[in-house]
């Protein structure tokens, strides 16, 4: 079930990445043809959003395929390096875009963009809203916080298109009314979008650099999670608990021991109850993975099995 959920989540993210790449290509072509800095900037923002989604997808796939024992060492480092590289790419795009836009402002702007730039912006707004609705609804249906967070990335991308719309429309109005200084609105919109790209890159870089610190802070709160698990009927001991941060939410990996005499169904019921209780009580917990082990009472275990194991709690009475 978890594999099916992961595949659906991954497919939804890929749809968003493909959509942003397609929009970036469209806006680059129309941006050069219409000579609109705002539209070119919107293309860069869409490309940056695709890079950001790719970084999140790589992180998710790495963690999904990694053994639990790998946390938080080797795989955390790989994920952090990937996220840092992706963040640097976005920052470079933002800087290059900002420099190009400032140069265009410094030189006198002699004309407004072509009218068909508005068509490209209209298409961008429509596609981005569709991607937002699709990703958000899919995230709600699958109970996936990563998809919901990704959907808000599409919403922020809509804001960049709105800024581009204001810039292009203002410049076209200036052309219609023969007010030349309004031509600068197109370039100013491009400059504002470049700042949005820089902010996106900075946020991703900051999150990547603080991944290790976030893990340590979560370890300090593990005692409360363990106490909640130990209160659940059927749990004898909590052998291990690790909580790791995925953006704005937390995933819990836990190993518990139960009575060796319980059935597979009973062990499954205990793990299901643990997941339900933790996600209900701790709203920042988005997913729980439970490993159920038979309790080992120690030596001489076999000599006291009949007398002591009956005292251990079980789901069925």
GIMO-V930077 format. One record per helix or strand of 3 or more residues. SS is the DSSP state (@ for helix, = for strand). FROM is the first residue (numbers start at 1). LEN is the number of residues. If there is no record, write none. Layout:
ss = <SS:SS>
from = <FROM:FROM>
len = <LEN:LEN>
This chain:
ss = <@:@:@:@:@:@:@:@:@:=:=:@:=:@>
from = <2:37:68:74:117:145:180:211:222:237:249:264:285:302>
len = <33:29:3:33:26:33:30:10:9:10:10:18:10:10>
